[in-house]
Amino acid sequence: MRRYSIKKGHKANLDELLKKYFSVEGNLNEGFEFEENGIGKIFIKKEGNEILIDIKPPEKIEPNPEILKKWNNFLFEATGRTAKERKKLLEKELEN
């Protein structure tokens, strides 16, 4: 499970973003699971200033840059952090 911190001052409406990118609705406070083609089963939950995401990839993954772009755009709008910023934070977490 990955924790994505939301950038200070960033106010995204996660419900709207989930509808926009994945056409799903659910209770973010309790967490819910949905499936997205090319990504797999996604569990998402909001805790305070963080988004918890757990992904169970499908058995067979076909490379598709559009799916990766869609996922990165969602994470950027949800957290206010670019892929590069998220990578730096992950590396920092792994060092500790």
Secondary structure, DSSP 8 states (H G I E B T S, - for coil): -EEEE--TT----HHHHHHHHH-----TTT-EEEEETTTEEEEEEEETTEEEEEEE--SS----HHHHHHHHHHHHHHHS--HHHHHHHHHHHHH-
